[in-house]
Amino acid sequence: METEYESAKLLHSFSPNGLQNPVAFGTYASDPNSHFYLCAFIDMALRIPDPAKFCAVLAEMHRNSIGHSPEGKYGFHVPTFQGNMEQNNGWTNTWEEYYVRGLKDFIKQEQAVQGRSEQLDELLVPFFEKVVPRLLRPLEWGEAKIKPCLLHGDIWYGNIAERTGTDEPIMFDPAAFWAHNECELQPFLLLAVAVQWGVKLSPQVDELGSFRVPRYRLGRQWLKEYHKHFPVSEPQEDVDDRNLIYS
């Protein structure tokens, strides 16, 4: 509950119309195993919002947060969760450092449940020694050096909707952290790039990389709309590869 409250409180400060305003969280005095989270009520229609409207709101939230990360660092002041996996949010000076530590921590949590994979272990060595530095280190160079943005942290079709009556977009159920803004965009690109690379997809996914069920459609159109308001980071030619490792 603390994770969602702290995430929503800070995100709402940068996007008052994009998220519900959190009110409080806590534990029932009569039952220490029961907890609560209160936020402002918003009447929502559980359907995918218009890409142009949603991406404008998301990009504005990211832009508004620039310059507000504590000491310009990456991380968050409380732990957050991706599903049931805890995300290590300790502060780091560089995005590469935060990304590597976080992914290694997720891998350790997975190995604790599933056991080790010899094939994965072999792949991880060149991934961390060559692929990650090649794609993330240039983001820290020169005048175009990236700055931490506050991310929602869990953008997918189940966590976005429209306000009833206005059709304006709304986000909820965040797991915020300060990061490279493009890390937020991987749901928009993953399916389309998978098709481009010839990855076999499930029957529920069409040739454009969008789910056939209209409610599930996220794809390159969303990326295009987002980048109308927040330009692609330099080097721009690496953007698809960066999104793949963020996925």
N, C-alpha and C positions, 0 to 999 in steps of 0.2 A: 504493500500500500504506500509506503514511503517513496518507493521508486516512482510510482505513477504520479503521486502528489508533487514531488520535487520536479519531475520532468515537466508536467503540465504547467506548474506555476511559472517556471522560467520560460518555457515556450510561449505561453500566453502573453508574457510581457513583451515579446517581440512580434506576436501575431494575435492581437486581441480578438479578431474575427475568425481566426483559423482554428482555434481550439476552445473547448469549454473552460470556464474559469474555475479552478479548484478551490474548495472551501476548507476542507479539513480531512484528516485521516486519524485513525486511532484504533484502540482495542476496547472491546466491551468490558466494563468493570465486572460484570457477572459471569463472563466467560473469556478467560485469557487466550483461548484458541480461536476466538472469532474476532474479526477485524472489519473496519468499515472505511469507505472512501466516499466523500461527498463532493459534488461539483454542481455548477449551475446546470439547470435542465435546459436542453435544447431539443425541440421537436425535430427529429431527423427522418428522412426517407433513406432507407438502406439500399441505395443504388450508387453506381459509380458517377461521380460528378463530371461536369464538362471538363475535358482536358485543359483547355485554354484558361478557364477560371481557376482550376485547382493548381496548375503549375505556376500561375501568376502569384497566388497566395503563398505557395511553398517557396518560390524564389525570393519573394519579399521577406519572408521569415528568415531565410538564410542571410540575406543581405543585411537586414536590421541587426542581426546578432554579431556581425563582424566587429571586432575591436572590443568585445565584452567578455571574452574568455579570460579567466583569472591568469594574469601574467602572460597572456598569449599562448597558453598551453593547451594540450589535447587531453581529454578525459572527462570526468564528471565528479561531482562532490559526494555522490552516493553510488553504490553498486546498482546496476540495472540488469535486466534479464532478456535474453533472446530465447523465447519459449521457457524451458526449464533450466537453461544454461546461464550461469552467472557470468556477466561481462566484467572483466577486470578494468576498472575505470581510473586507476591511479594515474596521476598527472605525468605527462611526458613533454619534452621540449619539441619533438618533431613528430610529424604524422607517421613516418615510417616506423619509428620506435613504438608508437601506440598500436599500429596495425599488426606488427610482427608479434608483439607481446600478447595482444588479444587473441590472435588466431592460434598461437601456440597454446594458450590457455584453454581455448575451446577444444583443441585436439586432445589435450591431456584429459579433459572431462569426458570426451567421447571414448578415449582408450580405457578409462577407468570402468566404463560400462561394457564396451564391446570387445576390449582386448586390442592388442597391437596388430598391425598389418605390415608384413614385411615389404609388400609392394608400395604401400603408402610411405613407409619410412624412407625408402629409396628415392621416391619422388620429392619428398619434402626437402632434402638436402639441396638440390639445385634450385628448388623453388625459393627457399629463403636466402640462398647465397647469390643467386643470379637474377631470377625473375623479379623479385620484389625490389631490390636496389635499382634495377634497370627501369622500372616503371614508376616508382614512388620518389626516388631521390631527386630526379630533375624537378619535381614540384617545388622543391625548397630552394631552387637556384634563381638568381637574378631579380630583376624588378618585378617579374610576374609571380614571385613567391606566394604560395597560398597562405591564407590565414584561417584559423579555426572558425567554423560556423557551428551553430547549435542545430543538431539534427533531431528530428522526431524519433528516428531510430528504428521504426517498425512500420514503414509505409507499405501497405499491400491492400488489396481490394476489401479486406475485412475490417480495415481500420480507417476508411474514408467513406464519406456519405454526403448528402445534400441536406441543407436546411429546408424543412417543409415550408412551402409558401413562397420562398425566395429563390430556391435552387442554388444558393450559394454553397461553396464547398466547406466541409468541416472535417477535421482530423481528430482522432481520439486514441486512447490506449498507447501512449508514447513510452519509449525507453530511451530517453535523451542522452546524448553525449556530444562533446565538442570534437569535430572531425573535419575532414575534407568534404565539402558539400556534395561532390559527385558520388560519395559513398551512399547517399540517400537515393540515388537514381537507379541503382542496379535492378530493381524490379521492372523498370521500364525497358531495359535493354536486354536482359538475360535471354529471353525467349527468342527474340529476333536474331541475336548473334548466334545462338545455338543452331538455328536453321541455316544461317550463313555458313557455318562451319560443318554442316552436314551431320549434326548430332541427331540421333533418332529420338523423336518426341512421342509422347503418348497420343492416342487417338483423339483426345480432347483438345489438342492444340492444332491450329490450322497452319497453312504454309506461310502465313505472315508473322507467325510467332505470337499471335493473340489467341486467347481462349475463345472457343466458339460460342460459349455462353456469354451473351452481351455483358452481363454484370462483371465478368472477369477481365475485360479487355484493358490491358496496359501494354504499351509497346513504343515504337520509335516516335509515333506522333506526340507522345507525352514528352519525350526528350526534346523534340524540336520546340514544343511550346515552352518548356522550362528554359531552354537556352536563348529564347527571345528576351528573357529578363535577367539571366545570369550566364555570362559567356563560358564556353568550355575552357578549362584550365590548360595552360601550356606545359608540355608540348601537346598541341591539339591532336596530332596524329596518333597519340597513345590512348585516346579516350576509351575506345572499345576494349582494349586490353586491360586498362585500369578497372573498368566496370566488371570484367570477367573475374579478376582476382577479388573484387569486392563482393562478388556473388558467392 
